[in-house]
Amino acid sequence: MLRTLLAVLVATLTLGSAATLFAQGAPPQAGADQPYTVEYYYKVQWGHQQEFLDLFLKNHYPLLKKIQTTGRILAVKIESPAYHTTEDGRWDYRVTIRYRNSTVATTANPDEEKFIKDLWPDQVTYRREEQQRFEILLSHWDLPVTDITPVR
């Protein structure tokens, strides 16, 4: 009897914990044909923040703006924190991109290589500068986000 009672208690606690875990997850992004937002975080080696930003603005931002003209990207925003944080939580730049939908956000752009060649005819310099941008990067992560602001 005691064994059965303990088994029921353990099962109840386990199911209750699982329900709590699922409830704590982020809500899913909107439907398949709704805008999809991703924040891209960049943490750069100390002393190289301006170099990274210069290379990003020269060699990546124009590509994002070109893609935006096709409608795959709806908006691009670049931000830097006003104050510093602890080293483990530090990030130097956040680029927020609002895509047309989750499909274009998560699949390769078939025109990207053509855009790169059109925007930067000197591919040797472009590739070298992009290599440098990634060499001074300590870490990078992507975070899809969902706007859960209540509608009045």
Stockholm file with secondary structure:
# STOCKHOLM 1.0

chainA/1-152         MLRTLLAVLVATLTLGSAATLFAQGAPPQAGADQPYTVEYYYKVQWGHQQEFLDLFLKNHYPLLKKIQTTGRILAVKIESPAYHTTEDGRWDYRVTIRYRNSTVATTANPDEEKFIKDLWPDQVTYRREEQQRFEILLSHWDLPVTDITPVR
#=GR chainA/1-152 SS CHHHHHHHHHHHHHHHHHHHHHHHSCCCCSCTTSCEEEEEEEEECTTCHHHHHHHHHHHTHHHHHHHHHHTSEEEEEEECCSSCCCGGGCCSEEEEEEESSHHHHHSCCTTHHHHHHHHCSCHHHHHHHHHHHHHTEEEEEEEEECCCCCCC
#=GC SS_cons         CHHHHHHHHHHHHHHHHHHHHHHHSCCCCSCTTSCEEEEEEEEECTTCHHHHHHHHHHHTHHHHHHHHHHTSEEEEEEECCSSCCCGGGCCSEEEEEEESSHHHHHSCCTTHHHHHHHHCSCHHHHHHHHHHHHHTEEEEEEEEECCCCCCC
//
